[in-house]
Amino acid sequence: MVFYASIVLIVICIMSSMRLLFTPSKIRGTRVSFENFLFLATIYATVMIGFGLMYLLLELNGLPVLNYSYESLGNNFFERLETGLYFSAVTLFSVGYGEIAPVGIGRFIAVSEALIGYTIPAAFVARTVLDREM
């Protein structure tokens, strides 16, 4: 039960972060500002950590979502957490390096994360431009 509640909470946090990007409120300051940078960095961090925790929870629940091309991590929680966050960051910001590959439901999750990673910059630029025109 806690597993499913955790997954739902993570998805809600990711969706709330993404919703902030599409709300019609103005971003304060100039087009290029430290506040805008922090806003974008916070959205990226929320999405990256959320997906990283999702990979970790699925792995800990016995569902294989990541296939390692190097030695297995065993049951070390912190190594699994580090690997989940690393894979999440690499998937969010690029197409990956290849040493970790998603399997099973992990493929769908990784594609969803990559899609979000590609749309965040476009949505941020569009929002900034549209807010300036209002």
VMD Tcl script that draws the C-alpha trace (Angstrom):
set ca {
  {0.00 0.00 0.00}
  {2.82 2.40 0.88}
  {4.48 1.59 -2.45}
  {1.43 2.65 -4.48}
  {0.87 5.74 -2.34}
  {4.51 6.74 -2.89}
  {4.23 6.32 -6.66}
  {1.01 8.38 -6.73}
  {2.62 11.11 -4.58}
  {5.67 11.24 -6.87}
  {3.47 11.53 -9.99}
  {1.43 14.30 -8.32}
  {4.63 16.23 -7.49}
  {5.92 15.90 -11.05}
  {2.58 16.96 -12.54}
  {2.32 19.92 -10.13}
  {5.78 21.06 -11.13}
  {4.90 20.77 -14.81}
  {1.62 22.61 -14.22}
  {3.57 25.59 -12.89}
  {5.25 25.86 -16.25}
  {1.94 26.19 -18.06}
  {0.05 28.50 -15.69}
  {-0.57 31.93 -17.20}
  {1.03 33.92 -14.38}
  {3.94 36.21 -15.20}
  {7.51 35.33 -14.41}
  {8.98 38.27 -12.58}
  {12.02 40.13 -13.75}
  {13.62 40.41 -17.12}
  {13.65 37.65 -19.72}
  {17.04 36.45 -18.52}
  {17.24 36.65 -14.75}
  {18.47 34.64 -11.82}
  {14.87 34.15 -10.66}
  {13.88 32.66 -14.02}
  {16.92 30.39 -13.91}
  {15.95 29.16 -10.43}
  {12.37 28.60 -11.60}
  {13.56 26.43 -14.49}
  {16.14 24.62 -12.34}
  {13.49 23.82 -9.73}
  {11.20 22.30 -12.35}
  {14.06 20.20 -13.73}
  {15.12 19.09 -10.23}
  {11.58 18.12 -9.27}
  {11.11 16.05 -12.42}
  {14.56 14.45 -12.16}
  {14.22 13.51 -8.48}
  {10.63 12.34 -8.97}
  {11.51 9.96 -11.79}
  {14.67 8.83 -9.98}
  {12.60 7.90 -6.93}
  {10.09 6.15 -9.16}
  {12.85 3.98 -10.68}
  {14.16 3.24 -7.17}
  {10.76 2.30 -5.74}
  {9.95 0.03 -8.65}
  {13.33 -1.70 -8.33}
  {12.91 -2.11 -4.56}
  {9.44 -3.56 -5.13}
  {10.94 -6.29 -7.31}
  {10.02 -4.90 -10.74}
  {13.07 -4.79 -13.01}
  {13.14 -1.36 -14.67}
  {16.87 -0.82 -15.24}
  {19.37 -3.19 -16.84}
  {23.02 -2.52 -15.94}
  {25.83 -3.30 -18.38}
  {28.21 -3.57 -15.43}
  {28.05 -5.56 -12.19}
  {24.78 -5.72 -10.30}
  {24.17 -3.31 -7.46}
  {22.90 -5.94 -5.05}
  {20.65 -4.64 -2.31}
  {22.58 -1.49 -1.38}
  {19.88 1.20 -1.06}
  {22.18 4.18 -1.60}
  {23.78 2.72 -4.72}
  {20.32 2.02 -6.14}
  {19.22 5.57 -5.27}
  {22.32 7.02 -6.89}
  {21.81 4.91 -10.01}
  {18.11 5.85 -10.24}
  {18.90 9.56 -9.95}
  {21.79 9.27 -12.42}
  {19.66 7.42 -14.98}
  {16.87 9.96 -14.48}
  {19.22 12.90 -15.06}
  {20.80 11.35 -18.14}
  {17.36 10.51 -19.56}
  {15.93 13.96 -18.78}
  {18.82 15.94 -20.25}
  {19.92 13.70 -23.13}
  {19.29 10.30 -24.69}
  {21.57 8.40 -22.32}
  {25.03 6.89 -22.38}
  {24.06 3.24 -22.78}
  {25.55 1.70 -19.64}
  {22.06 1.56 -18.09}
  {19.06 0.62 -20.20}
  {15.40 0.61 -19.23}
  {13.51 -2.68 -19.40}
  {9.85 -3.57 -19.06}
  {7.72 -0.75 -17.66}
  {10.96 1.24 -17.30}
  {10.95 1.83 -21.05}
  {7.60 3.59 -20.93}
  {8.69 5.64 -17.91}
  {12.00 6.60 -19.58}
  {10.24 7.67 -22.81}
  {7.80 9.77 -20.77}
  {10.67 11.40 -18.91}
  {12.61 12.10 -22.11}
  {9.52 13.69 -23.66}
  {9.11 15.92 -20.63}
  {12.82 16.80 -20.76}
  {12.51 17.92 -24.37}
  {9.34 19.95 -23.84}
  {10.39 21.88 -20.72}
  {12.74 24.33 -22.52}
  {10.24 24.95 -25.33}
  {7.41 25.50 -22.87}
  {9.57 27.83 -20.78}
  {10.54 29.95 -23.79}
  {6.96 30.04 -25.07}
  {5.67 31.03 -21.65}
  {8.26 33.78 -21.29}
  {7.48 35.20 -24.73}
  {3.70 34.99 -24.30}
  {3.83 36.57 -20.83}
  {5.85 39.48 -22.27}
  {3.20 40.10 -24.92}
  {0.33 40.32 -22.40}
}
mol new
graphics top color blue
foreach p $ca { graphics top sphere $p radius 0.5 }
foreach p [lrange $ca 0 end-1] q [lrange $ca 1 end] { graphics top cylinder $p $q radius 0.2 }
display resetview
